[in-house]
Amino acid sequence: MRIAAALAGLLVAFASGIAGSESAAAQGDKPEMPKLRFAVGGKAGIFYLPLTATERLGYFKDAGLDMEIIDLASGARALQAVVGGSAEMATGTFDHTVQMQGKGQPVIAVLQYGRFPGLVLATIASKNINYSSARDLKGLKIGVTSPGSATHFMVAYMMVRSGLTATDASFIGTGTTSTAVAGARRGEIDAIVSSDPMLSLMQADGLVKIVADGRTAEGTLAIYGGPYPGGIVYASPSFIEKNPKTVQAVVNAFTRALVWLQKSSPEEIVKLMPPDYSMGNPAIYTAAITASKAMFTPDGRFVAGGAETAHRVLQVFDPSVAAAKIDLAATATNRFLDAANAAKK
């Protein structure tokens, strides 16, 4: 009996030790900054759909994060929030990592959720513009989410590629939501660079004619001359260094959502999104997701050759990039993706 009691005691102690170790491991994996300010420029846009999916599926909470998502007018504003310190992390375009390194204020991509930019250039139908190439944009008023944003970069590069300069047109900030539709409807602009669902809504209403489509591999190649990365999650190098477990938690949550998006139908995705995202027209919103779904990566991996294309594009019209020695290897890190994928095996 004494031997049995001793063995029972050892088993209890052993089990307690295991539980203690697991608890310690769990404690060790906790984010350093569970309350995280995360910036986005136009959250309702399909470009940012993986962020909303991650949030509404509860994956941020599962990863130990209490996210404060700050929705701003554009990706450029979200970038300013990270650089200025009013947000710790953000989602935006890969362009920012190259551009900000050139300005000596680097940010690093930790995940790429968009394999294509998802941006579309369209002329305003009521203006009856005879468009055959980007040269026909000369002298036009072009709506972009905000000057300095990815929408601005895209159309400026198209113009330069066609022999114009980036100043041969006027760029007007129209935002990312209903303000863009209103600008097109009132004829305040001659053309617009937008993304879904606003683009599909304007097209369904007969407001625009698409002339360049960055929602597909073929369209992206025609616009940029190579693979061009779309949406990323990024942070400053100092934040990543000080808070690696927080960054890992964000990447883990996003990669789970990307898997869910790959296996889900557009109708299932629509049901997950907030009702107001469909702008009162679920059919058009479903069509917009159908048109854009292919642009999301299945695992958050960076698209080969994308950084080189982005650098080449930005060199053309961004003096800070053209004058700087850009280390493309420092624009992104696979460290957290590798860990996230290893944990799934």
C-alpha positions, 0 to 999 in steps of 0.5 A, a space after each residue: 500500500 505504501 508503494 502504491 501511495 508513493 507511485 500515486 504521489 509520483 504520478 500526481 507530481 509528474 502530471 503537475 509538472 507537465 501542466 506547469 510546463 504547458 502553462 509556462 509555455 503558454 505564458 511564454 507564447 503570450 503577445 508582449 502587447 495584447 492590446 494592439 492598435 492596427 491601422 487600415 485605410 478603408 476597411 470595407 474595401 475588398 482589398 482589406 477583406 482578410 483583415 475583417 475575416 480574421 477579426 470576425 472569425 475570432 482568430 485575433 482573440 484566439 491568438 491572445 490579441 485585443 485589437 483596436 482596428 483604426 480605420 482611416 481614409 487611405 493606405 497612406 494615412 495608415 502608413 502615417 499612423 505607424 510611422 507617427 506612432 498612433 498605431 503599432 501595425 497596419 495593413 497596406 500595400 507592399 509599395 510602402 516598404 520600398 518607399 519608406 526605406 528610401 526615406 530612411 523610415 523603414 517598415 517591414 512586411 511580415 505577411 503578404 495576403 494580396 498576390 495582385 494589387 486589386 486596383 482598377 483604372 476606369 474612365 467616367 462613362 459620361 465623359 465619353 473619353 476615347 481611351 486606347 492607352 495611358 497617353 490618353 490620360 494627359 490633362 485629365 482629373 483622376 480620382 485616387 484614394 489619396 495622393 501618395 497612395 497605391 492608387 496614385 502610384 499605379 496610374 502614375 506609372 502607367 503614364 510614365 510607361 506610356 511616355 508622359 510624366 507623372 504630373 501630366 494629369 491632376 490627382 484628386 483624393 476621393 477616398 475609398 468608400 461612397 465618396 468615390 462613387 459620389 465623385 464619379 456620379 457628379 462628374 467631378 473627375 474624368 477617371 478613377 482608380 478604385 477597388 472592389 466593392 466600389 468599382 463593381 458598384 460603379 460598373 453596375 450603375 454604368 458610371 465607369 468603363 474599365 480600362 486597366 484591371 489589377 485584379 488578375 495576373 494578366 491585368 497586373 502584368 499589363 499594368 506593371 510589366 511583372 508580378 506586383 505584390 498587393 496587400 501586406 501586414 507590416 510594422 516598423 523594425 523596432 516594433 518587430 524586434 521588441 515584440 516578436 510574439 505579438 507579431 507572431 500572433 498577428 501572422 498566425 491569425 491572418 494565415 488561419 483566415 487566408 486558409 478559410 478564405 481559400 476554401 469558402 465560397 463568395 456567398 459564405 464570405 458575404 455572410 461573414 462580412 458586416 451587412 453594411 459592406 454590401 452597400 445595400 446590394 448583396 448581389 453586387 457585393 457577391 460579384 465583387 468578391 467573385 471578381 477579386 477572390 483570386 488576388 488573395 494568397 493561400 498562405 501569406 507567402 511573398 510572391 517571387 519577383 514582386 519586390 523587384 517589380 515594385 522597386 522598378 515601378 517606384 524608381 520611375 517617379 519617386 525621387 526618394 526611391 530613385 536616389 536611395 540604395 534599396 535593400 529589397 531583402 530588408 523590405 520583408 521577412 519570412 521569419 513569422 510565416 515560417 514559424 506559423 507554417 511549422 506550427 501547423 504541421 
